[in-house]
Amino acid sequence: MTLDSTALQNRFLAACAVAREAGALAKRRFLDRKSFTVGLKGPQDFITEVDGDVEKLVRRRLTEIFKDDGFIGEEGGVAPGGEGAPSWVVDPIDGTANFARGAPFYCVSIACINGRDIEIGVIYDPMLDELFAARRSAGATLNGAPLKVSDCDSLAKAAVEVGWNMRFGAEDFLAVMGRIVATGAGVIRAGSGALGLAYVAAGRRDGYVETHIRAWDCLAGILLVREAGGYASDFLAGEGLTKGDALIACAPGVKQALIEAAAIKGLAL
């Protein structure tokens, strides 16, 4: 399906509004620690009732407005769209481990894809009231102000976030991190891939690397980085949408050095 500029703008405005509404719900629950319990889906893979509640809100709002669109949510909210219709890819709370522990570093992430194109990416941090938003070929903004990636040109002065998950084990993660540290880069792990990518777009980080990340964690952030003038690997080239993939996103000045240092096999450039 080809979406005209009006259709895309309507979806963009809806995504921004829904992200703010969903973020407000998440923040209310975050501040009321007695309103939810915490569980584990796996090692360090936290889940709360709030994740599901926020996802239901986002799904309800978007599918009421755009009835033919598909929906893919981290918490299992999947609805097939009409033939050739765009799909929403949503992480209701990215950074659930932080959320569960009372650390105020989490966000709502909403992306809209059409085929292999990421058309819209919106990430909202309710604790800082920061709305990162992008439309393909239309630039990226933070609370309405244009975003631009950093001008860093050396890993020796770069801050690089290395995302962690258990899907490929500790050895791969430590090997990648070790190679990046050996370049002189400062390595960070803050616990939210979506916000990590938004920070690359904002120039607060110079790069983000993860050996395997899921689509709902990164699609909105990938578009933000690209629209802010940065580089992001081709996450949707293979089965990234359904099975996840490796990812590198960074300022253009450190692109080649970071790709070589990370040395992730099978990375779609």
N, C-alpha and C positions, 0 to 999 in steps of 0.2 A: 504494500500500500504506500502510495506517495502522499505525504502529509504536506499541505500547503502552509504558508507562513502563518496564517491565522490559526490553523489547527495546532501548530507547534506552539505558538504564543499562548493559546488557551491552556495547553497542557503545562507549559512552563509556569504560568501564573498560578495554576491550580497546585502544582507541585510545591511551589514556594509557600502558599497559604497552608496546605496540608502539613508540610514539614513543621511550620511554626505551631500549628494546633497540636500535632503529635508530640512535639518537643515540650509544649506546655504541660501536657498530660504526664509525660515522663518525669518532668521536673517536680510536679506536685507529688508524685509517688516517691521519687528519690528523697524528697525532704521529709516524707512521712515514713520512716524506716519500719514502722509497724504494719504498713499497708501491704507488705508482700513477704514471701518466703524465698529462700535461695536454694536451688538444686544444682546438680551437675549432670551434663550429658556425657561427659568424659573428663579426663584429666585437664584441669584448668579451663574447661568449657562450661561456663556458668549459664544458668537459665533462671529467670524469675517470671512470675505471672505477668509482670508489667510488659515484658517483651511481647507476649501474646496479645495483651490488651491494646498496646500501641499499634501492633500490626493490623489488628481487626479494624481499628479506627481508620488507618491509612487506606486499607483495602476498601472499606465501605465508602469512604469519601470519593476515591478515584474511580471506582467501578460504577458508582451512581451517576457520575458526570460523563464518563467515557465508557459506555456500556459494552462496546465491542472490543475494548482493549483487554489484553491478557494481563495476568498478575502473577509474579513469583516472589514469595516472601520467605525469609529465612526460617520462620517458625511454622512452615508447612502450608501457608495460605497460597495455594496454586489454583489459578483459574485460567483455562485456555481462552485465548481471544478468538475473534472472528478471523476468517481467512485473510492472511496477509496483514492483520492489524498489528499495531505496535504493542509492546508489553512493558509493564512497570516492574522494576526489580528493586526490592525494598529490604533494607535491614532496619527494623523498628528501633533497636538500640544496638549500635555498634560500640563495643567497649563494655559489654555486660559485666565482665569481671570487675572493672572499675566501679560500675553502677552498684553491683552487689556489695562491694566493700565500703561504699560511701565515698569513693574518690570521684570528684566532679569532672571527669574527663570521658565523655561519651557523647553520642550524637544520633540523630535520625538521618538515614541515607536513602534517597529516592532517585532512581534513574529511570529513564524511558528510552527503550531501544526500538529501532525499526530495522529488521533484518540484522545485519552486523554493524550497523551504525548506532552509536550512542548519541541520541538527539538532545537529551536533557539530563543534567546532573545537579542535584540539590542536596546539600549537607547542612544540617542545622545543629548547632551546639547551644542547647537551651540554657546552660549555666552561664555562658558569656554572652548570650543573645547574639550569636554570630551566624549569619545566613550566607553560606557560600553557594553561589548559583551560576550555572553555565548553560548556554544553548550552543549547539554545534555551529561553528562558523560565525558566532556572534559575541565571542569573548566571555570572560569570567569575572564575577564581581564578589565582593564581600560587603554585605549591607549596602549594596548599590554602587560601591566604589570599585573601579577597575583593579583586577589582580594581575600581577606579573611575577613570574618565577625569579629566583635569585640570579645574579650574574656571576656566581661562583665558577671558577675555572680550574680548580684543583681539589682533588680529594683530600689533600693534606690540610685544607682549611674548611672542609665540608662537614656538615652535620647530616648523617644518613640514618634513617630509621630502618631497622631490620625486623620485619614482622616474624612472629613465632607461632607455630601450631604443631600439633602432635602427628599430623597426617604423614609426614615424611621423616619423623624421628629427630632425635637430638643431634645425631652426627652430621646430617646435612646442614642443619641450622648453624651449628657451631663452626663447621667448615666455611660456610659463606661468611659468617660474621668475622671469623679469623682472617680471611683474605681481605675483607674490607678494612678491618682494624690495621692490618699490615701496611695499608696505603697511607696511614696517618689520619684517616677520617675519624671523626667523633661519632660513635655509634649510640643510638637511642632506641629504646622500646617503651612506648607510652601506653600501649594496650588498645588502641583503636586504629585499625587500618584506614578506615574512611577519613578520620580526622588527620591521620598522618599524611595522607595524600592531599587533603585540603591545605595542610600546612606547607607542602611542597609548592602548591599553586600560589600560596601567599608569600613565598620566599622565606618562610620560617624554618623550613628544612630544605636541604639541597638535593635529597634523594630519598626514595623509599624502595626497599627490596623485600620480597618474600618468596620463598621456594614454592609455596602453594597457598592460594587465597581464593575465596569463593566470590562469585559474581556480585552478590548483594553487598559484600564488603568493599568493593572497589570500583564498580562501573561509574558511579557518580564522580568519584575522585579522579578517575582516569580522564574523564571529559574536562574536569576543572583544570587539571595539569596541562592538558593539550591546549585548551583555550586561553590559558595564562602564558603560553609561549614555551611550555616545556615538552619533554619527551615522555611517552609511555609506550611500553611494548604492546604488541597486538594481542591482547587478551582474548578477543573473540575469534581469533583465527582458527582455532580448533574446537575443543569441547569445553571451553572456559565457562560458557553460560550454564551448562548442566553439571559439569564435573569439577570446575575450578581449574586454575593453572598458576604457573609462576608469573611474577610481575616485577618489572623494574620501571620506575617513574622518577624523573629527575630534571634538574636544570640542564639545558643543552651543553653548557660548558664542561660538565663532568660525565656526559653520556657515555662516551667510548671507554673512559677509564673505569666507570662503574660497571659496565657490562663485562669488561675483561676481568675485573676483580671478583665480581659475583660468580662468574663462570658457571651459570646455571644451565645444565644440559636441557636441550629441547626448547629453550626460550624462544618464543615467536617474536622476532624483531619487527 
